[in-house]
């Protein structure tokens, strides 16, 4: 029997037989595993219709024991024998429960879990997914649903792309016109929207309960057309050069007009005014409030696709905005183009080039490490969750690549950027851009099953990676995702029948 575990744990020893979950089973918490008990209780209620008693009494056969350890890491142990025991610190207990979620099986009305002994810990500290709520606004409930899905695969960072040419999605008290005037639309006439500060706190708290850290992105200095609807003195007029005209023609979408919402998805035409004091007053206000509301260490300042910005101005901007971010108490994260500048010491670079990157992309990415920072890898030809699975797939784009499941699985982070010290790789992230997405079902179609491939690259050891093993395990997970009510694409090259 294939154990349908993704990401593959560090060590799995299966034994014959199974633990049968009886209605009399209790959740026994040891040394304060209360938060994990509530996660497990909700899982068993949802999947099995059982709400076991939670107790601190001595465990008996048939019980599920959650043992909190004092460790400060994400590792866990899971033993399934005559009783189940999960041991770990907070995050480890949560991940042990996610592993249990994948092992639970119903047979003739009875729930069981195969006997197994698992020892597990992640490869990378940063295991991220990104949701673009700027091109299409997704409400709080949808973001929470996205967190449910991502955290089940042991992703631990949620990068929210909160601002772009098409809309501004987070209320800023000192700059109220941003959401009043620049949040009303999404691409292609879809509805807009924004998060109040309370909404955003709710997302952060929900993410934290699922052991995910929110990384907010305010994309700068480009991707800023929407700001001009609210504070026109802060942005330049849209750039219109031959390249941008050709892009507009090939997309069949009009160029942006100053002061009008932009509902296409062309890039590179907008910039804040880099040398104006008013811009820096604005950025101090905005980034100050974003830093204040964000408990996580990271604040993403964008830096991508500034096609109309002179390179010297771009570098001056990046140097200053990363320094400002540090001054505000956060570690800046920036797309790899920002490596052309003298970024603040410790800035994290996010590589989004191809898996055969240009010399310039390599050079810019390495610069973050030379400045004491590290790198998140999001090679667009492998890790972009918004690329199509096949040329005919109805959702997604294909400007970087067509990415089938095997392509999403078959890459090694250490080999993407030549000359990058593997120790400088903080982790990987799968961005889900939302130009073609309207609903949670659309999100699921692009997320499942490719996010499972990325999860395994992020969590499991490089030596454990094996496509044939993965394809067997992912097939067995289809029924688990169905049982959770999570949809998604089920590519024909995988056998999706119950194991
Ligand atoms: C990007 O895809 N522009 C980061």
Boltz pocket constraint, residues with backbone or C-beta under 6 A from the ligand:
constraints:
  - pocket:
      binder: B
      contacts: [[A, 304], [A, 305], [A, 335], [A, 352]]
      max_distance: 6.0
